[in-house]
Amino acid sequence: MHLFTIDDIGSLNRDFFSPDPISRFQYEKVHEAKKGSAEHQAERDLMLAVLEDGIACFQGYFSKPSRTNEQLFLEAEEWTSSNDDEVFSFNNVCETLGLNPSRLRKGLERWKERQITVVSEWRKLHRSTNSVI
């Protein structure tokens, strides 16, 4: 009793061991998607770092008097308030990260107004205590 002939074995070899173009296509599609995903994640990480630095300059240098600090604050404020459409503009960075640039901008402005109020109240309090002494 013969189960397979030589021709059958040759046919099996061709069927089982020949390259499958669909599998190759699927592999390339998945591999390219992962590669693209990694590149996209790296871009998002860079944009997050830019946003974090911009906010750190805005908040960190706001009330620290020096020419350098004032310049860094002003540059951060200009960046956050601009409506540019460049790759690393505030709007584009926020939108890429899934943030609403208008809401974040308003939040930074509210923070700045609170800081101005706190400093103003501190100065008033400081002046009134100095005049009492």
C-alpha positions as CSV (number, residue, x, y, z in Angstrom):
1,M,0.0,0.0,0.0
2,H,1.6,3.3,-1.2
3,L,0.3,6.4,0.4
4,F,2.4,8.9,-1.6
5,T,4.2,8.7,-4.9
6,I,7.4,10.5,-5.8
7,D,5.3,13.0,-7.7
8,D,3.1,13.5,-4.6
9,I,6.1,14.2,-2.5
10,G,7.4,16.7,-5.0
11,S,4.0,18.4,-5.1
12,L,3.9,18.5,-1.3
13,N,7.3,20.1,-1.2
14,R,6.3,22.8,-3.6
15,D,3.0,23.5,-1.7
16,F,4.4,23.5,1.8
17,F,7.9,24.9,1.4
18,S,7.5,27.4,-1.4
19,P,7.4,31.1,-0.3
20,D,3.9,32.4,0.4
21,P,3.5,35.9,-1.1
22,I,0.5,36.7,1.2
23,S,2.5,35.8,4.3
24,R,5.4,37.9,3.1
25,F,3.0,40.8,2.5
26,Q,1.4,40.5,5.9
27,Y,4.9,40.3,7.6
28,E,6.0,43.4,5.8
29,K,2.8,45.2,6.6
30,V,3.1,44.4,10.3
31,H,6.8,45.1,10.4
32,E,6.5,48.5,8.7
33,A,3.6,49.4,11.0
34,K,5.7,48.7,14.0
35,K,8.6,50.6,12.5
36,G,6.3,53.5,11.7
37,S,4.7,53.3,15.2
38,A,8.2,53.5,16.8
39,E,9.1,56.5,14.7
40,H,5.7,58.1,15.5
41,Q,6.3,57.5,19.2
42,A,9.8,59.1,19.0
43,E,8.2,62.1,17.4
44,R,5.6,62.3,20.1
45,D,8.2,62.0,22.8
46,L,10.2,64.8,21.3
47,M,7.1,67.0,21.1
48,L,6.3,66.2,24.7
49,A,9.8,67.3,25.7
50,V,9.4,70.5,23.8
51,L,6.0,71.2,25.4
52,E,7.4,70.4,28.9
53,D,10.4,72.7,28.4
54,G,8.1,75.5,27.1
55,I,5.8,75.3,30.1
56,A,8.8,75.0,32.5
57,C,10.3,78.2,31.0
58,F,7.0,79.9,31.2
59,Q,6.4,79.1,34.8
60,G,9.9,78.7,36.1
61,Y,11.3,82.0,34.8
62,F,8.2,84.2,35.3
63,S,9.0,85.7,38.6
64,K,12.8,85.2,38.8
65,P,14.4,88.6,38.0
66,S,17.3,88.5,35.6
67,R,17.7,89.4,31.9
68,T,18.3,85.8,30.9
69,N,15.2,84.5,32.9
70,E,13.1,87.3,31.5
71,Q,14.2,86.5,27.9
72,L,13.4,82.8,28.4
73,F,10.0,83.6,29.9
74,L,9.2,86.0,27.0
75,E,10.2,83.4,24.4
76,A,8.1,80.8,26.1
77,E,5.1,83.2,26.3
78,E,5.6,84.2,22.6
79,W,5.7,80.4,21.6
80,T,2.5,79.6,23.6
81,S,0.6,82.6,22.3
82,S,1.6,82.2,18.6
83,N,-0.7,80.7,16.1
84,D,2.0,79.4,13.8
85,D,1.5,76.2,11.9
86,E,5.1,74.9,11.9
87,V,6.1,71.4,13.0
88,F,7.1,72.4,16.5
89,S,4.6,75.3,17.0
90,F,2.6,75.3,20.2
91,N,-0.6,74.5,18.3
92,N,0.9,71.6,16.4
93,V,2.6,70.1,19.4
94,C,-0.5,70.2,21.5
95,E,-2.7,68.7,18.7
96,T,-0.2,65.9,18.0
97,L,-0.3,65.1,21.7
98,G,-4.1,65.1,21.8
99,L,-4.3,68.3,23.8
100,N,-6.5,71.4,23.2
101,P,-4.0,74.2,22.6
102,S,-6.6,76.9,23.4
103,R,-7.4,75.4,26.8
104,L,-3.8,74.9,27.7
105,R,-3.0,78.5,26.6
106,K,-5.9,79.8,28.8
107,G,-4.7,77.7,31.7
108,L,-1.2,79.2,31.4
109,E,-2.7,82.7,31.3
110,R,-4.8,82.0,34.4
111,W,-1.7,80.7,36.1
112,K,0.2,83.9,35.2
113,E,-2.6,86.1,36.4
114,R,-2.6,84.3,39.8
115,Q,1.1,84.7,40.1
116,I,0.7,88.5,39.4
117,T,-2.0,88.6,42.1
118,V,0.1,86.7,44.6
119,V,3.2,88.9,44.0
120,S,1.1,92.1,44.2
121,E,-0.5,91.0,47.5
122,W,2.8,90.0,48.9
123,R,4.3,93.4,48.1
124,K,1.3,95.1,49.7
125,L,1.7,93.0,52.8
126,H,5.4,93.5,52.9
127,R,5.0,97.3,52.5
128,S,2.4,97.5,55.3
129,T,4.6,95.5,57.7
130,N,7.6,97.7,57.0
131,S,5.6,100.8,57.6
132,V,4.4,99.5,61.0
133,I,7.9,98.7,62.2
